[in-house]
Amino acid sequence: MKISELIKEFDSVKSESFSKLSPKMKDAVKDMLSLVETDKSKENLLIKFNKAIDSVCEKYNVLQIEIEDFIDKVTSENMEK
């Protein structure tokens, strides 16, 4: 699944975790996913995510732990399905 499809899924399905985020956090998550998807480097996916997380934390003034907690919650939600 492409990351852009995940963004559409968050918007259309309104996952429980995503819907609980503040507007600023929603923007940060969307931006993070977009950065990962558009990163054409040959680095592995985890490195791309770490770089994107660092970037959006600085840009949106959010804590890294908030982004990581969101990722954990979404992962848990999807595993329950």
JOZI-V853625 format. One record per residue. N is the residue number from 1. RES is the residue in one small letter. PSI is psi in whole degrees, -180 to 180 (none if undefined). OMEGA is omega as a letter, one per 20 degrees, with the letter a starting at -180 (* if undefined). Layout:
n=N res=RES psi=PSI omega=OMEGA
n=N res=RES psi=PSI omega=OMEGA
//
This chain:
n=1 res=m psi=133 omega=r
n=2 res=k psi=153 omega=a
n=3 res=i psi=-35 omega=r
n=4 res=s psi=-31 omega=r
n=5 res=e psi=-34 omega=r
n=6 res=l psi=-41 omega=r
n=7 res=i psi=-45 omega=r
n=8 res=k psi=-40 omega=r
n=9 res=e psi=-42 omega=r
n=10 res=f psi=-43 omega=a
n=11 res=d psi=-43 omega=a
n=12 res=s psi=-42 omega=a
n=13 res=v psi=-27 omega=a
n=14 res=k psi=66 omega=r
n=15 res=s psi=150 omega=a
n=16 res=e psi=-46 omega=a
n=17 res=s psi=-42 omega=a
n=18 res=f psi=-40 omega=a
n=19 res=s psi=-21 omega=r
n=20 res=k psi=-9 omega=a
n=21 res=l psi=152 omega=r
n=22 res=s psi=160 omega=r
n=23 res=p psi=-38 omega=r
n=24 res=k psi=-42 omega=r
n=25 res=m psi=-37 omega=r
n=26 res=k psi=-45 omega=r
n=27 res=d psi=-41 omega=a
n=28 res=a psi=-42 omega=a
n=29 res=v psi=-45 omega=r
n=30 res=k psi=-43 omega=r
n=31 res=d psi=-42 omega=r
n=32 res=m psi=-48 omega=a
n=33 res=l psi=-39 omega=r
n=34 res=s psi=-42 omega=r
n=35 res=l psi=-41 omega=r
n=36 res=v psi=-43 omega=a
n=37 res=e psi=-36 omega=a
n=38 res=t psi=-6 omega=r
n=39 res=d psi=111 omega=a
n=40 res=k psi=9 omega=r
n=41 res=s psi=165 omega=a
n=42 res=k psi=12 omega=r
n=43 res=e psi=157 omega=a
n=44 res=n psi=165 omega=a
n=45 res=l psi=-38 omega=a
n=46 res=l psi=-40 omega=r
n=47 res=i psi=-41 omega=r
n=48 res=k psi=-43 omega=r
n=49 res=f psi=-43 omega=r
n=50 res=n psi=-42 omega=r
n=51 res=k psi=-43 omega=a
n=52 res=a psi=-40 omega=r
n=53 res=i psi=-47 omega=r
n=54 res=d psi=-43 omega=a
n=55 res=s psi=-48 omega=a
n=56 res=v psi=-29 omega=r
n=57 res=c psi=-42 omega=r
n=58 res=e psi=-45 omega=a
n=59 res=k psi=-43 omega=a
n=60 res=y psi=0 omega=a
n=61 res=n psi=51 omega=r
n=62 res=v psi=159 omega=a
n=63 res=l psi=144 omega=r
n=64 res=q psi=-38 omega=a
n=65 res=i psi=-32 omega=r
n=66 res=e psi=-43 omega=r
n=67 res=i psi=-45 omega=a
n=68 res=e psi=-40 omega=r
n=69 res=d psi=-41 omega=r
n=70 res=f psi=-46 omega=r
n=71 res=i psi=-42 omega=r
n=72 res=d psi=-43 omega=a
n=73 res=k psi=-44 omega=a
n=74 res=v psi=-40 omega=r
n=75 res=t psi=-44 omega=r
n=76 res=s psi=-43 omega=r
n=77 res=e psi=-44 omega=a
n=78 res=n psi=-28 omega=r
n=79 res=m psi=-26 omega=a
n=80 res=e psi=-20 omega=a
n=81 res=k psi=none omega=*
//
